[in-house]
Amino acid sequence: MIESFSLEIEDAVFACLEAGEGIPVVFLHAGVADSRMWTGQLRAVADAGYLGLAYDRRGFGQTSSPDESFSHLEDLEAILDALDIHACVLVGSSRGGALAIDFTLAHPGRVAGLVLMGTSISGARRSKLTPDVMRIVHAMEAVTESGDIDAINAVQAHAWLDGPLSPSGRVSGPVRTLFHSMNGAIHAHPRLTREEAPEPAADLVASLDTPTLLIAGDLDFPHIVNRHDDLSEDMENAFAVVIEGTAHLPNLERPDLFDALLLEFLDTLTGEDQPAPQ
């Protein structure tokens, strides 16, 4: 059973979800989502004998904070400290993956393993995009300036949920409804203007020897798939998988495949025979 709770750290109140008990697995959401994107995975790891934890970062979901100077990296450290979690496995999607990398570089002794899905990297060089992809990027930029949340949701769902070169509406049903709810909540939040940029990680990520599972969807933005391929070659202790027929959020599109990969990685990492999910 997933339980929700709030964690007050100075002037910020973080909305958190947790399930299970055991070795902590901390989930970091994408920049177009919030902690709800991980509810299926929280249940999966809890059933397998782990403690699953997810939270909404500042500016996302139900977390509230004033417009003050802050660092997502320092927030993650403070949350782990408040919950007495010294070491954990970090599972990060997109910008959540970049945060997982930043935290591992800053605190290598606190991260037992990494799962990076369609990951960003702090300080990554701007990629050259094809004209077809640039049309989607320009559409997202234009609609964001309009402030029309419904229009923003429609364009960003096409880009990030369907995939930029896939037919609009490829993904439907509850997954699309969830995406619209999560992404809409982001644009309804008061704007935070004082985030402290993390140190660039682009030239350091290859030096990480933390056991890592890399996952990408083949319908994601091409530069993200290329980054996945590059990381699979550059990170010596990484295992890489591409989930076909999915875009930026494979855990929502194919939870059966994603969860199996995640649990196999956790089992290998911990060296423990976890009970089979019920």
GIJOGI-V398102 format. One record per residue. RES is the residue in three letters. NEAR is the number of other C-alpha atoms within 8 Angstrom. Layout:
((RES,NEAR) (RES,NEAR))
This chain:
((MET,5) (ILE,10) (GLU,7) (SER,8) (PHE,7) (SER,8) (LEU,9) (GLU,8) (ILE,9) (GLU,4) (ASP,7) (ALA,11) (VAL,11) (PHE,15) (ALA,13) (CYS,13) (LEU,12) (GLU,12) (ALA,13) (GLY,14) (GLU,10) (GLY,7) (ILE,8) (PRO,13) (VAL,13) (VAL,11) (PHE,13) (LEU,15) (HIS,17) (ALA,12) (GLY,8) (VAL,9) (ALA,14) (ASP,15) (SER,15) (ARG,7) (MET,10) (TRP,11) (THR,9) (GLY,8) (GLN,11) (LEU,14) (ARG,13) (ALA,11) (VAL,14) (ALA,13) (ASP,12) (ALA,11) (GLY,12) (TYR,13) (LEU,14) (GLY,17) (LEU,13) (ALA,14) (TYR,13) (ASP,15) (ARG,10) (ARG,10) (GLY,13) (PHE,12) (GLY,13) (GLN,7) (THR,13) (SER,9) (SER,10) (PRO,7) (ASP,8) (GLU,9) (SER,7) (PHE,9) (SER,10) (HIS,10) (LEU,10) (GLU,8) (ASP,9) (LEU,8) (GLU,9) (ALA,9) (ILE,10) (LEU,10) (ASP,9) (ALA,7) (LEU,6) (ASP,6) (ILE,9) (HIS,7) (ALA,9) (CYS,13) (VAL,12) (LEU,13) (VAL,15) (GLY,19) (SER,14) (SER,15) (ARG,13) (GLY,15) (GLY,19) (ALA,13) (LEU,13) (ALA,14) (ILE,11) (ASP,13) (PHE,11) (THR,11) (LEU,10) (ALA,6) (HIS,8) (PRO,9) (GLY,7) (ARG,9) (VAL,13) (ALA,11) (GLY,11) (LEU,14) (VAL,14) (LEU,15) (MET,14) (GLY,17) (THR,14) (SER,11) (ILE,12) (SER,12) (GLY,8) (ALA,9) (ARG,5) (ARG,4) (SER,5) (LYS,5) (LEU,7) (THR,6) (PRO,6) (ASP,7) (VAL,11) (MET,9) (ARG,8) (ILE,11) (VAL,8) (HIS,8) (ALA,9) (MET,11) (GLU,8) (ALA,8) (VAL,12) (THR,9) (GLU,6) (SER,6) (GLY,7) (ASP,8) (ILE,9) (ASP,7) (ALA,8) (ILE,12) (ASN,11) (ALA,9) (VAL,12) (GLN,10) (ALA,12) (HIS,14) (ALA,11) (TRP,13) (LEU,13) (ASP,16) (GLY,15) (PRO,12) (LEU,8) (SER,9) (PRO,8) (SER,6) (GLY,7) (ARG,7) (VAL,9) (SER,8) (GLY,6) (PRO,6) (VAL,10) (ARG,11) (THR,9) (LEU,9) (PHE,12) (HIS,11) (SER,8) (MET,13) (ASN,12) (GLY,11) (ALA,10) (ILE,12) (HIS,8) (ALA,7) (HIS,8) (PRO,6) (ARG,6) (LEU,9) (THR,6) (ARG,8) (GLU,10) (GLU,7) (ALA,5) (PRO,8) (GLU,7) (PRO,9) (ALA,12) (ALA,10) (ASP,6) (LEU,8) (VAL,10) (ALA,9) (SER,6) (LEU,9) (ASP,7) (THR,10) (PRO,10) (THR,11) (LEU,12) (LEU,14) (ILE,13) (ALA,16) (GLY,16) (ASP,11) (LEU,15) (ASP,15) (PHE,11) (PRO,7) (HIS,9) (ILE,12) (VAL,13) (ASN,8) (ARG,8) (HIS,14) (ASP,9) (ASP,8) (LEU,9) (SER,12) (GLU,7) (ASP,7) (MET,12) (GLU,8) (ASN,9) (ALA,10) (PHE,8) (ALA,10) (VAL,8) (VAL,8) (ILE,11) (GLU,7) (GLY,7) (THR,15) (ALA,15) (HIS,15) (LEU,13) (PRO,13) (ASN,11) (LEU,8) (GLU,9) (ARG,9) (PRO,11) (ASP,6) (LEU,9) (PHE,10) (ASP,11) (ALA,8) (LEU,8) (LEU,9) (LEU,11) (GLU,8) (PHE,9) (LEU,8) (ASP,11) (THR,8) (LEU,9) (THR,6) (GLY,6) (GLU,6) (ASP,5) (GLN,7) (PRO,7) (ALA,6) (PRO,6) (GLN,3))
